[in-house]
Amino acid sequence: MLFMPGSMKFSLFQGLFEKSSASYFLLCALLSFVCIIRYRRRHYYKVASKLKGPTQWPFLGAGKLHTNKVSDLHDYHFYFRSLGERMAQSFYADKFFIFCLDAGPINYVFNKVLRKSDIYRIVENLFRNGVLGFSPVEKWRADRKMIAPSFHYSVVKTYICIFFEETNILVDKFRPLMEKGESFYPGTLLNLATFDMVIRSTLGENPKAQEFNDHPVVKAMMDILHSVQKRLTNPFLMFNNVCKLIGMNKAENELQEVIRGYSRNIVRQIAASNTSDNTMSFARHMMTNNIDEEDLVTQIINVIFAGTDTTKTANFAVLLMLALHPEVQDKAYEEVVSILGTDKTKEPSYEDLQNMRYVEMIIKESLRLYPPVPLVARQIITDNERYEDLDLPRGASMVVNIYTVHRDSTYYPEPNKFDPDRFLPGEAAKRPVGSYVPFLVGPRDCLGKKYAMLQMKTVASTILRNYRILPSPTCANMEQVVLEMVTTSRFADNCQIRLEERES
């Protein structure tokens, strides 16, 4: 028989008791945490029981929904459609989402639910109280009223000369790639071109990012978008304190200061200048409102982000669709030449661009299939909100799935087919409001949609006059087009084109 001294027995039993006590404490803490979470979510569960949705995991919720690739989201697009429902639900970390998949609820959200979702707090330090930021509705209304005149057609059409000059630089940048006869990814060059356009029209400053093939603000913007996407696709990084612990906040703040410092320096130069060089810039227009420096810098940062990344993706989509549909490209080229002639150096006027109706249809159809912002979220902030027979609980995020509604066969027969004729005047009028929302609708629609359309028409018509756009072996059909999510949409690296010089 094994002999064990009394003191050793006591130590052993004491150790076992301490371990079991610690385990018991942890179990109780975990159960308490679960009970608290369930209690806080009780109103969400009531609504969730009335809506279909994907399989939920504790804490993670439907984690796969919050993926970093739209190709995965495309799978869920088909999943949601298979439910046969207009709305669906999902939990993720501590958030509850109600997905709007039909024009009816989408129109309701865009017109009635004006507060941005709490999920946008992850970019609060950058966008602050700007038009893209997480500001109270009252502050947003005042800012929008102040900013709107700067995006009036009478102002925006003065930027056409900038769009044309920068697109011609882009055409020259494309030429060595064309001469090699190889496929290439146009996204990087498009990004630099749209950045130059936005900075010149916003600040009246020429950063010459295309000339130098880079710019610190462009790099900082891309790094921030990647950082934000990491947060969105990791439930633990949805909590700001976790990001502080691992140093993400510090890194993001340093990137933000690159952009803020650049904008602030240019604003001060404009304020100190008595010349008329910047009279048509957004900053100069805003200064007439006696806005203070930091508020102006914040609004400029919002405009830079909104105007650069999204229009880059939109221009990319147009080039890719033209490459994959030569008959559409030929028709667009004929329209452009009939308006501008064969002189490649002729700058289009505002009236010229307005007359490019088929080019506009191509742009709209490209935005339908590949919206630069595929998801938009708004927050329920009051009790007793209701859509039809569904109670909408305070704190829930209403997610407008633009990608899905744009591919709804109810509104778009053969929804995955590229067909600009969908936007013939008679056809477009048949569809309900909320079925086509690349620029959103309602009080918080995109202020820059007029700017974006004029810019995209200028880019498309200028490139068409210089080059025939051809598909690449890696992206030879619509099935090979892959769209990724880096906060906004991004075409995958296989989405390449080739170019062929047009005769003068």
N, C-alpha and C positions, 0 to 999 in steps of 0.2 A: 504494500500500500504506500502510495506517494505521500511523504510527510511535507506539509506546508506550514511554515511558522505563522502565528496569528497575525503579525504585522504585515506579512506578504499577502495573506488572505484579505486583510482590510484594504490594502492598496489596490489589489486586483478588483475587489467589489466596488471600491470607490471610483476607480477608473471606468468600470463598466457603467456605473450609475451616472458619472459625469458625461460619458458619451451618449447614453440613452437620453439624458436630460437635454443635451445639446441638440440631439436629433429631434426630440419632442418639441423643443423651442422652435427649431427651424420649420418643422411641420406646421406648428400652430401659426407661425408668422406667414408661411406660404398660404395656408387656408384663409387667414385673415385678409391677406392681400387679394386673393381671389374673390372673397366675399365683398370686399370694398369695391373692386372693379365691377363685379356683377351688379352691385347696388347702384353704382354710378351709371351703369349702362342700361338700367332697367327699362327706361323709355325707348332706348335703341332696340332692345330685344323685342319689344312689343311690335315695333314697326318692321323689324327684320323678319318676324314670323309671317308677315303678309307678303313678303317679296322673295322671289327666288334668288339664288346666288351660288357661287362656287363653294366648294368644301372649305370650312374654316378650321384653322388650327389655333390652339390656345396662344394668346398674345400676338402671334404672328398674323392671325386672321388668314385671309386669302393672299398670302405673300406673293404668289406667282403673278397675281394681277398687277403688282407694282414692280414690273420688270423693267429692264433697261433697253428692251428691244421691242419695237412696234411689231416685228414679225411674230413675237410671242403674243403681243396684244391683239394681233390679227387673229390668232387662234381663239382668243377670248371673245373677239368680235363675233366669230361664228358660234361660239358657245352661248353668248347672250342671245343671239338670234334664234338658236335652237330652243331657248326657253319660251319663245313666243310671247314675250312680255315687253312692255314699254319702259319698264324700270326694273332695276335689280339692286342688290345690296351686297356690301362687303365690309368686314372689319380689317383694320391694319394698325398694328401697335395700339395706341389709345384712341384711334380715330374710327368714326363710323361714316361710311360713304353710301350715298344713294345715287346709283348711276342712271342717268337720263339717256335713253336710247332712241327716243322718238321725238318728232318735231313738236308735239304738244307740250310735254313737260320741259323740253329745252326752251321753248318760247316763254313758258312760265318763269323758269329760273332766270333767264336773261333780262326779263322785264320786271320781275317782282323781288328777286333775291339779289340784292346789290352788294352785300358785304362779301369781301373775298374770304376764302376758307383760311382757317388757322394754319393749314399746311404751308401757306405762303410766308409764315413767320420766319422760315429758314433763310429768306432773302431780305428780311426786314432791315438789317443793318446797311445793306447796299441801296435798296430802293426807297427806304425810309417812308416819308409821306408823299412820294411822287405818284404819278398817275398809274404806275405799275405796282406801287408799294402797298403796304398793309395799313392804309389810313382809314379813319372813320368815314362813313358815307358822307357826312356833312363837309368834312375837309376835302374829300374827293370832288364833291359837287362844285365847291368854290374853285378848286384848282382847274377843273375841266373848263369851267366858264371862262377862266382867265387864259387858258392855253388854247382853246378852240380857235380864236381868230388867227393864230399863227399857222393853222393848218387849213385856212380857207383857200379855195382855188386861186384867188387873186395873188396869194403869197406863194403857194406851192408851185404854180406854173412858172415862176421865176427860177426854179431850180432845174428846169429842163436842160439848160445849157451845161450845168454841172453834171447831170446824168450822162449827157452826150459826150462830154470831154473825158470823163472817167471810163465810159464804156469803150471809147476809142483806144485808151491806154490798155484796157483789158484785151481788146482785139489784137493789139501789138504783142501783148504778153502770150497770147494764144499762138502767134505765128510760128515761133521756133518749134512748138509742140506739133503743130500742123505739118511743118516741113519734114519732121522725122517720120511722119506717117504712122505713128504709134497711138495707141489708145492712152488716155490720161484722165485723171480725176479732176474735174474743174472746180470742186468745192472750195479749195484753198484760195485760188485766184479770185473767185467770185466773192469770197468773204472779204478779202482786202479791198476789192473794188467797191462793194457796198459800204464798207467802213469809211473809205475816202468820201463817198457821196454823202453819207450821213454827217460826218464831221464838217465837211465844207458847208453843207446846208444848215447845220445846227449851230456851229461855232464860227463859221466864216473863216476857218483855218484850214489850210491844206496839209494834212499829215504825210502825204506822199507814201502811204503804206505800200501801194503797188510798185512804186519806183524802188523802194528799199526791200521789197519782198517780205516785210515784217513790220510790226509795230508793237511796242510794249503793252499798249492798251488792248490790242487785239489778243495778244497772248494771255493777258490777265483775264479778259472776258471769257475766253475758252476754258481756262483753268477753273474759273468760278462756276461755269456751267457744269463741268465735270464733277466738281466738289458737291454741288447741289444735287446732282443726279445720284451720287453715292449716298447722300442722306435719304433721298426719296426711296431708294431700293434696299435700304437696310433699316429695319424697324428700330434697332437700338440707337441709330444715329438721328432718329426723329426727335430725340430728347437733347436739348441744348446743353445740359450739364455733362452729358457723355462726350459731346464734341469738344467741350472745354477741357475735359480731362485728357483727351488724346491729342490735343493741339490743333484740331481742325479749325476752331474759331480764330486762333491767332493767324494761321496761314491764310484764311479767307479775308481777315481784316487787312493783312498786308497787301493782298491782291486788290481789295477794294480801294485802298489808299492810292494805288497806282492810277486807277481810273479817276478817282475823286481829285487827286492832286493835279493831274493833267487838265481836267475840265476847269478846275479853279484857276489855274494859271492863265488859261486862255480867256476866261471870263474877265479877269483883272486887266489883261491886255486890251480887250475890247472896251472896257469901261474907261481906260486911260486914253484911248485913241479918239482923235477928232476926225479921222478920215471916214470916208463913206464906203470903204472896202467891205465892211461887214453889215451894211444896212439891210440886206435881205436875209441875214441869218436868223435862225430861230432865237438865238440868244439876244440879238439886238431887238427883235420884236418883243421879247419877254421883258426886257429892261424898261420898256415904256410903261409897264405896270408897277414900277417902283418895288419890285420884288427884292428881298434881301439876298445877299450873295450865296449863302449856303442853300437856301431854298431853290435858287436858280440852278446851282450846281446839281442839286438832287434831281430836278426836273430834266436837266440835260442828260444826266446819266440814264434816267429812265428812257428818254428818247433814243439815245445811242443803242442801248440794248434792244429796244423794241424794233428799231429800224435796221439794224445790221444783221443779226442772226436769222430773223424770220424772212427777210427779203432775199437773203442769200439762198436759203432753202427753196423759196418760191421760184427764183430765177433758175436754180439748178433743175427743179422739176420741169419747168418749161423746156429747157434745153434737152433734157432726157426724153420727154414726150415727143418733141420734134424729131429727135434722132430715130425713135422707134416707129414713127408714123410718117414716112416720106410723103405720102399724098397730102397729109395735113400741112406739112412743111412747104410743099410746093404752092399750095393755095395761099398760105400766109405770106410767102415771098412775093407772089403775084400782087397781093393786096398792098404790101409795103412799097413795091416798085411803082404801082399805079398812083400812089399818093406822093412819094418822095422822088421818083425817078431813079435813074441808075447812078447818079452822082453820090458816091459813098461818103463824101465830105459834107453833104447838106445836112444841117441840123434840123430836126423836126420841130415844128411849132406846136403849140398847145392844140390848135385846131387839127393839125395833121394826126396827132396822137388820138384825138377824140374820134377821128374818122377810121381808125384801125379797129373796126368792130370784130373782124374775125380773129385778129390777134388777141383781142380782149376775151373772146370766147375760149381760145386756147388757154389763156392764163387762168380763167375761171375753172375750166375743167381740170387743169393741172392741180389747182388748189383744192378741188373737190377730192381727188384721189390721194393727194399728199399734203394735207394741211400742215403748215409749219408748227402749229400748236394743236396737237390732237386731243388734248384734255384741258378743260377749264373747270375750276372748282369754286363754288360759292358757299357761304355759311348761313345757316338758319340761326338768327340771333334773338328771336322772340318766341314766346309761347303762342299756341293756337294757330300756327301756320298750317295751311292745309292745301293740298292739290287734289282736286276731285274728291274721292272718298278716302284719301290717305293723309293721316296726320303726320306732319313733319316736325320731329322733335328738335328743340333748341340744342345747338351744338353740332348737329349733323351737317356733313358737307355734301352738297349737291354737285355731283360731277357730271358735266356735260361731255359726253363722248362724241366729239366731233368726227373722229375717224369712223366710228360706227354708223352714225346717221348719214354720213356722206356716201356710205356703201349700202344703203337700205334699198332693196329692190322695189319697195313700195313707191319710192320716189324716183329711183333711177334703174330702169330695166337694164339687165346685164351690168350690174353696178361696177364690176372690175374692169370693164371695157373703157378705153379712152375715146370719148365722143364729144367733141366741142359743140356739135349741133344741139346738145342738151340745153345750151344757153342761148338758143335763138329766142327772141323776145316772146313769141307765143308759147314756147315750151317752158321757159322759166316761170312764166306767170301761172302755170298750172300747179306749181308746187307750193305747199304752205310755208309760211314764215317759220323758221327754225329747222328747215330741212337742208339749208345751205348756209353755213355760218363760219367761214374761214376768218372773217373779220368781226365775228360775233354779231349780235343784234341787240336792240334795246338801249337804255341810257348809258351803258358802259361799253358800247361798241368801240371798235378801234378808231381812234382819232386820226391815225395816219393812213387810212385806207386810200384816200385820194392821192397822197404822196406815193404810196406803194404802187398803185396802179400806173401812174405816170412813169415811175421809175422802171417798172417791169416792161412796159411797152417800149420805152426807150432802149433798154438793154436788148430785148428780143429783136426789135426792128433793126438795130445797128449791127448786131451779130449776124442776122439773116442776110443783110446786104453784103457782108464780107465773106461769109462761109456757108457752105452746105454742112449740116450737122449729121454725122453718121453714127450708127450704133457700134459698140465694141463687142469682141467675142465674149467678154465676161458679163455683158449685159445686153443680150441680143433680142430679148423679148420681155413682155410685161411680167412674166412669172419670175424673172431673175432680178427684178427691182426689189431691193431690200431697204427698208427704212428703219433706222435705229433711233432711240430716244436718248438725247443728252440734254435733259430738261426740255428742250424743244426738239423738233425732228432733225435727223441728220441722215443723209443717204450713205449707205455702206460703201466701203472702199471698192467693191466690185462694180459699182455704178459709174462706168467710164464712158467717154464718147471719143469719136475721132472727128477731124475737121478736114474739109476740102475747100480750097480757095475758089471763090466765084469769080468769073470773068467780069471785068469792068464793063 
